[in-house]
Amino acid sequence: MRLRAEYSSQPMDGVDKLAKVDTSPISTTLSTEELTPEEEKKLVWKIDRVVLPTLMLGFMVLQLDRANIGNALTDYFFRDVGITQDQFNTGQLVFPLAIILVEIPCNMVLFRLGPAIWIGIQIFAWGIVATLQAFQKGLAAFLITRILLGICEAGFVPASLYTLTTWYKQNETSKRFAIFYIGNLSAGATSGLIAYGILHMRGIRGLAGWQWLFIIEGLITILVGFLFIAVFPKNPENPTSLFGFHYFTEREAAFLSRRVIADDPRKAKGGNSISLKQLKGALTNWNMYLHLLITIAGLAPVYVFGAYAPTLVASFGFERLVSNALVTIGLWAQLLGCRILVRSPNGHLRFALLTLAIAFCAVWQPVNASWMTMNSRSPEERSIALAMFTMATNLAGIVSSHVFQESDRPLKRNLDDKSFTRGLDTDSLDANCAQYQLQQASEFTPRKEKEVHSNNEGKLCGFTSKITLLQKRQPEDHFSSQEVMVEWRRDASIHHEELKNQMSQFTEAP
């Protein structure tokens, strides 16, 4: 596709800071020049080097500041702060709740201030709160810091995803979403290793290891906030940073917005605020709620590991600080085979199973987010949808916050085989949501493509039926023979993998 920079004598109405197009010519020579495919490829590569790294770095420090609470548990955090396991669970409940309450308002502020200012302020703010966590004492201080951290972090992920959609065309967005989530996964893969080293600082300056963990990682976040404000470009129409850094030539800058709007004209229909009418329109878009159901069902079982994985590994018999390093292995093993679920008194085997469970927890999430943005009808709706998407991820956190209770110690005995059936329930819900989306999409699909959709729809329906039958076949007796349980779990794992592969093919269908 070849793009031409053209200018109109008529100004455009309702243009926002993120998706607006300046109709005044930059130079008289640009109006007749074209952007060749090679030039556009180089331009996209430059955007990748300018926009993606800073957003990924922000996502990485966000995840570090979220995950370090779980690593702190292995360094006598409960004893030092003066709280119990159940009180800690309450803190894990109010944290995502605070995010949910301010998620949409945060994205509305994004339209006013722009990403360079607003996202940078957020990173700086939660960095301060994350650092001050080191000095909390008692239940009240613990709950207040969790609430403040949730409020300050709310809005970062949807604001970042929305910002990416203003820089990239539709066929470029999914890949960039996936790259953006590498920042999250990188933090998960390194947080335990970092904690393993920092927690050994217990006693230095009279501080506990977990206090040093909060201080060091919090100060790093504050520095990242300053860096973001200094270097991140304001928007595609004015691609310079607040400190005056220039990344694009005059010719490249002329095409940054135009190439995106030529691909999706809806991105030009923005304003510098979101009206109540636009908010209502976004909230009544039924497509969005199917994506939210998929998000909640897919992440609720996963978030259990976020705060409790180090504690679980320690309960398997590993040294408490070593367990922080061990939990990172799962995130380095994303390409390993499917999970195997069996009972065993062997702590090493149970650790291996936990590692595999963590390994496949989040690879589908960027695809779901990108899919949802393509179902949005305007920039305002896309912004609200991404805020709702992040709210759904935190609702999943609320669901999982009270899975582990004080009474479950020392081996989490109350988590029986039915927890695996709950995982199958989420598979069934995801398949039904995807099947319904496919049925709706087929109504607006050319005849040649309908055969592909129909075939995928039938396969998804079949997998849903298989899962339902599998759930009914689960041995009723919790103390069924080992052979019966192993056979049932083997069948369940096979169907789980088949469903996952089919869902992947579905998202790639025309």
C-alpha positions as CSV (number, residue, x, y, z in Angstrom):
1,M,0.0,0.0,0.0
2,R,1.3,3.4,-0.9
3,L,0.4,6.5,1.1
4,R,0.3,10.1,0.0
5,A,0.5,13.1,2.3
6,E,-2.5,15.2,1.4
7,Y,-3.9,18.4,3.0
8,S,-7.3,19.9,3.1
9,S,-8.2,23.5,3.4
10,Q,-11.1,22.5,5.7
11,P,-10.1,22.0,9.4
12,M,-11.1,18.7,11.1
13,D,-13.6,18.9,14.0
14,G,-13.2,17.1,17.3
15,V,-9.6,16.1,17.3
16,D,-7.9,14.8,20.4
17,K,-4.4,14.9,21.7
18,L,-3.8,11.2,20.8
19,A,-5.5,10.7,17.4
20,K,-5.7,14.2,15.8
21,V,-4.5,15.1,12.4
22,D,-3.0,18.5,11.7
23,T,-4.3,19.6,8.3
24,S,-1.9,22.5,7.9
25,P,1.0,21.6,5.5
26,I,4.5,21.1,7.0
27,S,6.1,22.0,3.7
28,T,5.0,22.6,0.1
29,T,7.0,19.7,-1.2
30,L,5.4,17.0,1.0
31,S,2.0,17.2,-0.7
32,T,3.2,15.5,-3.8
33,E,5.5,12.9,-2.4
34,E,4.6,9.3,-1.6
35,L,5.6,7.0,1.2
36,T,6.8,3.7,-0.4
37,P,6.4,0.3,1.3
38,E,10.1,0.3,2.1
39,E,9.9,3.8,3.7
40,E,6.8,2.8,5.7
41,K,8.6,-0.3,6.9
42,K,11.5,1.8,8.2
43,L,9.1,4.2,9.8
44,V,7.4,1.4,11.7
45,W,10.7,0.1,12.8
46,K,11.6,3.5,14.2
47,I,8.3,3.7,16.0
48,D,9.1,0.3,17.5
49,R,12.4,1.7,18.8
50,V,10.9,4.9,20.2
51,V,7.5,4.0,21.6
52,L,7.6,0.3,22.6
53,P,10.7,0.2,24.9
54,T,9.5,2.9,27.3
55,L,6.1,1.4,27.6
56,M,7.6,-2.1,28.1
57,L,9.9,-0.7,30.8
58,G,6.9,0.9,32.5
59,F,5.0,-2.4,32.4
60,M,8.0,-4.2,33.8
61,V,8.4,-2.0,36.9
62,L,4.6,-2.1,37.4
63,Q,4.8,-5.9,37.6
64,L,7.9,-5.8,39.8
65,D,6.0,-3.6,42.2
66,R,3.0,-5.9,42.2
67,A,4.9,-9.1,42.5
68,N,7.3,-8.1,45.2
69,I,4.6,-8.5,47.9
70,G,4.5,-12.2,47.2
71,N,8.3,-12.5,47.4
72,A,8.3,-10.5,50.7
73,L,6.1,-13.2,52.3
74,T,9.1,-15.6,52.5
75,D,11.1,-13.1,54.6
76,Y,8.9,-13.0,57.7
77,F,6.6,-10.3,56.3
78,F,3.6,-11.3,58.4
79,R,5.6,-11.3,61.6
80,D,7.3,-8.0,61.0
81,V,4.2,-6.1,59.8
82,G,1.9,-7.7,62.3
83,I,-0.8,-9.2,60.1
84,T,-2.2,-12.7,59.5
85,Q,-2.7,-14.7,56.3
86,D,-6.4,-13.8,56.2
87,Q,-5.7,-10.1,56.7
88,F,-3.1,-10.3,53.9
89,N,-5.9,-11.8,51.7
90,T,-8.0,-8.8,52.5
91,G,-5.2,-6.5,51.3
92,Q,-5.1,-8.6,48.1
93,L,-8.8,-7.9,47.7
94,V,-8.8,-4.1,48.2
95,F,-5.8,-3.7,45.8
96,P,-7.7,-4.7,42.6
97,L,-10.9,-3.2,43.9
98,A,-9.1,0.2,44.0
99,I,-7.9,-0.3,40.5
100,I,-11.4,-1.1,39.2
101,L,-13.0,2.0,40.8
102,V,-10.7,4.5,39.1
103,E,-9.9,2.7,35.9
104,I,-12.3,4.5,33.6
105,P,-11.7,8.0,35.2
106,C,-8.0,7.4,34.6
107,N,-8.5,6.8,30.9
108,M,-10.7,9.9,30.7
109,V,-7.8,11.9,32.2
110,L,-5.6,10.4,29.5
111,F,-7.6,12.3,26.8
112,R,-7.0,15.5,28.6
113,L,-3.3,15.3,29.4
114,G,-2.0,12.9,26.7
115,P,0.2,9.8,27.4
116,A,3.6,11.5,27.8
117,I,2.4,13.4,30.9
118,W,-0.3,11.1,32.3
119,I,1.5,7.8,32.1
120,G,4.7,9.4,33.4
121,I,2.8,10.8,36.4
122,Q,1.3,7.4,37.2
123,I,4.7,5.6,37.1
124,F,6.2,8.3,39.4
125,A,3.2,8.2,41.8
126,W,3.1,4.4,42.3
127,G,6.9,4.4,42.6
128,I,6.6,6.6,45.7
129,V,3.9,4.4,47.2
130,A,5.9,1.3,46.4
131,T,8.9,2.7,48.2
132,L,6.9,3.8,51.3
133,Q,5.6,0.2,51.6
134,A,8.9,-0.6,53.3
135,F,7.8,1.4,56.4
136,Q,4.3,0.0,56.9
137,K,3.4,-1.4,60.3
138,G,0.0,-2.9,61.3
139,L,-3.1,-3.8,59.4
140,A,-4.3,-0.2,58.8
141,A,-1.0,0.8,57.2
142,F,-0.9,-2.4,55.1
143,L,-4.5,-1.8,53.7
144,I,-3.8,1.9,53.0
145,T,-0.7,1.2,51.0
146,R,-2.5,-1.5,49.0
147,I,-5.3,0.9,48.2
148,L,-3.0,3.7,47.2
149,L,-0.9,1.4,45.1
150,G,-4.0,0.3,43.3
151,I,-5.2,3.8,42.6
152,C,-1.8,5.0,41.3
153,E,-1.3,1.9,39.1
154,A,-4.9,2.0,37.7
155,G,-5.0,3.2,34.1
156,F,-1.4,2.4,33.1
157,V,-2.2,-0.8,31.1
158,P,-5.3,0.5,29.2
159,A,-3.6,3.9,28.6
160,S,-0.5,2.1,27.2
161,L,-2.6,-0.2,25.0
162,Y,-4.7,2.7,23.7
163,T,-1.6,4.7,23.0
164,L,-0.2,1.9,20.9
165,T,-3.4,1.9,18.8
166,T,-2.7,5.5,17.9
167,W,0.7,4.7,16.5
168,Y,0.1,1.5,14.7
169,K,-2.3,0.2,12.0
170,Q,-4.7,-2.6,12.8
171,N,-2.6,-5.4,11.3
172,E,0.4,-4.2,13.3
173,T,-1.4,-3.9,16.7
174,S,-1.6,-7.5,17.8
175,K,2.1,-8.0,17.5
176,R,2.9,-4.8,19.4
177,F,0.4,-5.8,22.1
178,A,2.3,-9.1,22.5
179,I,5.7,-7.3,22.6
180,F,4.3,-4.9,25.2
181,Y,3.3,-7.8,27.4
182,I,6.8,-9.1,27.3
183,G,7.6,-6.3,29.8
184,N,5.1,-8.0,32.2
185,L,6.5,-11.4,31.6
186,S,10.1,-10.2,31.9
187,A,9.3,-8.9,35.3
188,G,7.7,-12.2,36.3
189,A,10.8,-14.0,35.0
190,T,13.2,-11.9,37.0
191,S,11.3,-10.7,40.1
192,G,12.1,-13.8,42.0
193,L,15.8,-13.8,41.1
194,I,16.0,-10.1,42.1
195,A,14.2,-10.8,45.3
196,Y,16.5,-13.7,46.1
197,G,19.5,-11.4,46.1
198,I,17.8,-8.4,47.8
199,L,16.2,-10.4,50.6
200,H,19.7,-11.5,51.8
201,M,20.2,-7.9,52.8
202,R,18.3,-8.4,56.0
203,G,20.0,-6.7,58.9
204,I,21.8,-4.0,56.8
205,R,21.0,-0.6,58.3
206,G,18.6,-2.3,60.6
207,L,16.1,-3.1,57.9
208,A,14.5,-6.4,56.9
209,G,15.2,-8.0,53.5
210,W,11.6,-7.3,52.4
211,Q,12.0,-3.6,53.3
212,W,15.1,-3.3,51.1
213,L,13.1,-5.1,48.4
214,F,10.4,-2.4,48.4
215,I,12.9,0.5,48.7
216,I,15.2,-0.6,45.9
217,E,12.4,-1.6,43.4
218,G,10.4,1.5,44.3
219,L,13.3,3.9,43.7
220,I,13.9,2.2,40.3
221,T,10.3,2.9,39.4
222,I,10.6,6.6,40.3
223,L,13.6,6.9,38.0
224,V,11.6,5.2,35.2
225,G,8.8,7.7,35.8
226,F,11.2,10.6,35.3
227,L,12.7,8.9,32.2
228,F,9.3,8.3,30.7
229,I,8.3,12.0,31.0
230,A,11.6,13.1,29.5
231,V,11.8,10.8,26.5
232,F,8.3,9.6,25.5
233,P,6.9,11.4,22.4
234,K,3.7,13.4,23.0
235,N,1.6,11.9,20.2
236,P,1.9,10.9,16.5
237,E,1.0,14.4,15.3
238,N,3.6,16.0,17.5
239,P,6.2,13.3,17.9
240,T,8.6,15.2,20.2
241,S,9.1,14.6,23.9
242,L,8.4,17.1,26.6
243,F,12.1,17.7,27.0
244,G,12.4,18.5,23.2
245,F,13.9,15.2,22.0
246,H,13.2,14.7,18.2
247,Y,13.0,11.2,16.8
248,F,11.4,11.5,13.4
249,T,12.3,13.6,10.3
250,E,9.8,16.2,9.0
251,R,8.8,13.8,6.2
252,E,8.3,10.9,8.6
253,A,6.3,13.0,11.0
254,A,3.9,14.0,8.2
255,F,2.9,10.4,7.8
256,L,2.7,9.1,11.4
257,S,-1.0,9.9,11.9
258,R,-2.1,9.7,8.2
259,R,-1.0,6.2,7.7
260,V,-2.9,5.0,10.8
261,I,-6.1,7.0,9.9
262,A,-5.9,5.7,6.2
263,D,-6.0,2.2,7.6
264,D,-8.8,2.9,10.1
265,P,-10.7,6.2,9.6
266,R,-12.5,5.8,12.9
267,K,-9.3,6.8,14.7
268,A,-9.7,10.3,13.3
269,K,-13.1,10.8,15.1
270,G,-11.7,11.8,18.4
271,G,-12.1,14.6,20.9
272,N,-10.2,15.9,23.9
273,S,-12.8,14.4,26.3
274,I,-15.3,11.6,26.6
275,S,-19.0,12.6,26.9
276,L,-21.6,10.7,28.8
277,K,-23.2,9.7,25.6
278,Q,-20.0,8.2,24.3
279,L,-19.5,6.5,27.7
280,K,-23.0,5.0,27.5
281,G,-22.5,3.8,23.9
282,A,-19.3,2.0,24.9
283,L,-20.9,0.4,27.9
284,T,-23.8,-0.9,25.8
285,N,-21.6,-2.6,23.2
286,W,-22.3,-6.3,23.9
287,N,-19.1,-7.4,22.1
288,M,-17.0,-6.0,24.9
289,Y,-18.6,-8.1,27.6
290,L,-17.7,-11.4,25.8
291,H,-14.1,-10.3,25.9
292,L,-14.4,-9.4,29.5
293,L,-15.8,-12.8,30.4
294,I,-12.9,-14.5,28.6
295,T,-10.5,-12.3,30.5
296,I,-12.0,-13.1,33.9
297,A,-12.4,-16.8,33.3
298,G,-8.9,-17.1,31.9
299,L,-7.1,-15.1,34.6
300,A,-8.9,-16.0,37.8
301,P,-7.1,-19.4,38.1
302,V,-3.8,-17.8,37.2
303,Y,-3.7,-14.9,39.6
304,V,-3.7,-17.4,42.5
305,F,0.0,-17.9,41.7
306,G,0.9,-14.2,41.7
307,A,1.1,-13.6,45.4
308,Y,1.3,-17.2,46.7
309,A,3.7,-19.1,44.4
310,P,6.8,-18.4,46.6
311,T,4.9,-19.5,49.7
312,L,3.7,-22.6,47.9
313,V,7.1,-23.6,46.8
314,A,8.5,-23.1,50.3
315,S,5.8,-25.4,51.6
316,F,7.1,-28.1,49.3
317,G,10.2,-28.2,51.4
318,F,12.5,-25.8,49.7
319,E,14.5,-23.1,51.6
320,R,12.3,-20.0,52.0
321,L,14.5,-17.5,50.0
322,V,15.4,-20.1,47.4
323,S,11.7,-20.5,46.6
324,N,11.6,-16.9,45.3
325,A,14.2,-17.8,42.6
326,L,12.6,-21.1,41.8
327,V,9.2,-19.7,40.9
328,T,10.7,-17.7,38.0
329,I,11.5,-20.9,36.1
330,G,7.9,-21.3,34.8
331,L,8.0,-17.9,33.1
332,W,11.2,-18.9,31.3
333,A,9.5,-22.1,30.1
334,Q,6.7,-20.7,28.0
335,L,7.4,-23.2,25.1
336,L,7.4,-26.4,27.2
337,G,4.7,-29.1,26.8
338,C,1.2,-29.3,28.4
339,R,0.5,-29.7,32.1
340,I,0.3,-33.0,33.8
341,L,-1.7,-33.3,37.0
342,V,-1.1,-36.2,39.4
343,R,-0.9,-36.6,43.1
344,S,2.5,-37.1,44.7
345,P,4.1,-36.7,48.1
346,N,7.3,-35.6,46.2
347,G,7.9,-31.9,46.7
348,H,10.1,-31.7,43.7
349,L,7.4,-33.1,41.4
350,R,4.8,-30.8,42.8
351,F,7.2,-27.8,42.2
352,A,7.6,-29.0,38.6
353,L,3.8,-29.1,38.1
354,L,3.4,-25.6,39.6
355,T,6.2,-24.4,37.2
356,L,4.3,-25.7,34.2
357,A,1.0,-24.1,35.4
358,I,2.7,-20.7,35.5
359,A,4.4,-21.2,32.1
360,F,1.1,-21.0,30.1
361,C,-0.7,-18.4,32.1
362,A,-0.7,-15.3,29.9
363,V,0.2,-16.0,26.3
364,W,-3.4,-15.5,25.1
365,Q,-4.1,-12.1,26.8
366,P,-2.5,-9.8,24.2
367,V,-4.6,-11.5,21.5
368,N,-7.8,-11.0,23.4
369,A,-7.0,-7.3,24.0
370,S,-6.1,-6.7,20.3
371,W,-9.3,-8.5,19.2
372,M,-11.4,-6.3,21.5
373,T,-9.9,-3.0,20.1
374,M,-10.8,-4.1,16.6
375,N,-14.4,-4.5,17.8
376,S,-14.5,-0.9,19.0
377,R,-16.3,1.7,16.9
378,S,-14.4,4.9,17.9
379,P,-11.3,6.1,19.8
380,E,-13.4,6.9,22.9
381,E,-15.0,3.5,22.9
382,R,-11.7,1.8,22.4
383,S,-10.3,3.8,25.4
384,I,-13.2,2.8,27.6
385,A,-13.1,-0.8,26.4
386,L,-9.4,-1.1,27.3
387,A,-10.2,0.3,30.7
388,M,-12.9,-2.3,31.2
389,F,-10.5,-4.9,30.0
390,T,-8.1,-4.0,32.8
391,M,-11.0,-3.9,35.2
392,A,-11.8,-7.5,34.2
393,T,-8.3,-8.6,34.9
394,N,-8.5,-7.1,38.4
395,L,-11.9,-8.7,38.9
396,A,-10.1,-12.0,38.3
397,G,-7.7,-10.9,41.0
398,I,-10.6,-10.4,43.5
399,V,-11.9,-13.8,42.7
400,S,-8.5,-15.4,43.4
401,S,-7.6,-13.3,46.5
402,H,-9.2,-15.6,49.0
403,V,-8.3,-19.0,47.5
404,F,-5.6,-19.7,50.1
405,Q,-6.7,-19.4,53.7
406,E,-4.9,-19.6,57.0
407,S,-6.6,-23.0,57.6
408,D,-5.0,-24.4,54.4
409,R,-1.6,-24.5,56.0
410,P,0.8,-26.2,55.7
411,L,0.1,-28.0,52.5
412,K,-3.0,-26.2,51.2
413,R,-5.0,-29.4,51.9
414,N,-8.4,-27.9,51.1
415,L,-7.5,-27.6,47.4
416,D,-8.9,-30.9,46.1
417,D,-9.4,-32.3,42.6
418,K,-12.4,-30.2,42.0
419,S,-10.1,-27.2,41.5
420,F,-9.2,-28.8,38.2
421,T,-12.8,-29.0,37.2
422,R,-13.1,-25.3,37.8
423,G,-10.4,-24.9,35.3
424,L,-12.4,-26.9,32.8
425,D,-15.4,-24.5,33.6
426,T,-13.3,-21.6,32.4
427,D,-12.4,-23.5,29.2
428,S,-16.1,-24.1,28.6
429,L,-17.0,-20.5,29.1
430,D,-14.2,-19.3,26.8
431,A,-15.3,-21.7,24.1
432,N,-18.9,-20.6,24.3
433,C,-18.0,-16.9,24.2
434,A,-15.8,-17.5,21.1
435,Q,-18.5,-19.6,19.5
436,Y,-21.1,-16.8,20.0
437,Q,-18.7,-14.2,18.6
438,L,-18.1,-16.4,15.6
439,Q,-21.8,-16.8,14.9
440,Q,-22.3,-13.0,15.0
441,A,-19.3,-12.4,12.8
442,S,-20.6,-14.8,10.2
443,E,-23.6,-12.5,9.5
444,F,-21.3,-9.9,8.1
445,T,-18.8,-12.2,6.3
446,P,-18.6,-12.8,2.6
447,R,-19.9,-16.1,1.4
448,K,-16.5,-17.6,0.6
449,E,-15.3,-16.9,4.2
450,K,-18.5,-18.2,5.8
451,E,-17.4,-21.8,5.2
452,V,-14.2,-21.2,7.3
453,H,-16.2,-19.6,10.1
454,S,-18.8,-22.4,10.0
455,N,-16.1,-25.0,10.2
456,N,-14.5,-23.3,13.2
457,E,-17.9,-22.8,14.9
458,G,-18.6,-26.5,14.6
459,K,-15.3,-27.5,16.1
460,L,-15.7,-25.1,19.0
461,C,-19.2,-26.4,19.7
462,G,-17.8,-30.0,19.7
463,F,-15.0,-29.1,22.1
464,T,-17.6,-27.4,24.4
465,S,-19.6,-30.6,24.4
466,K,-16.5,-32.7,25.2
467,I,-15.7,-30.5,28.2
468,T,-19.2,-30.8,29.5
469,L,-19.1,-34.6,29.2
470,L,-15.7,-34.7,30.9
471,Q,-16.9,-32.7,33.8
472,K,-19.8,-35.1,34.3
473,R,-17.4,-38.0,34.2
474,Q,-15.3,-36.7,37.0
475,P,-15.0,-39.4,39.8
476,E,-17.5,-38.4,42.5
477,D,-15.5,-39.9,45.3
478,H,-12.6,-37.7,46.3
479,F,-10.7,-40.8,47.3
480,S,-11.1,-42.7,44.0
481,S,-8.3,-45.1,43.1
482,Q,-5.1,-43.6,41.8
483,E,-5.6,-45.3,38.4
484,V,-9.1,-43.8,37.9
485,M,-7.9,-40.3,38.8
486,V,-4.8,-40.4,36.5
487,E,-7.0,-41.6,33.6
488,W,-9.5,-38.9,34.1
489,R,-6.9,-36.2,34.3
490,R,-5.1,-37.5,31.2
491,D,-8.3,-37.2,29.2
492,A,-8.9,-33.7,30.7
493,S,-5.4,-32.5,29.8
494,I,-5.8,-33.8,26.2
495,H,-9.1,-32.0,25.7
496,H,-7.7,-28.8,27.3
497,E,-4.8,-28.8,24.8
498,E,-7.1,-29.4,21.9
499,L,-9.3,-26.6,22.9
500,K,-6.4,-24.2,23.3
501,N,-5.1,-25.1,19.8
502,Q,-8.5,-24.6,18.3
503,M,-9.0,-21.3,20.0
504,S,-5.6,-20.2,18.6
505,Q,-6.8,-21.2,15.1
506,F,-10.0,-19.4,15.6
507,T,-8.4,-16.0,16.4
508,E,-6.4,-16.3,13.1
509,A,-9.5,-17.1,11.0
510,P,-10.5,-14.5,8.4
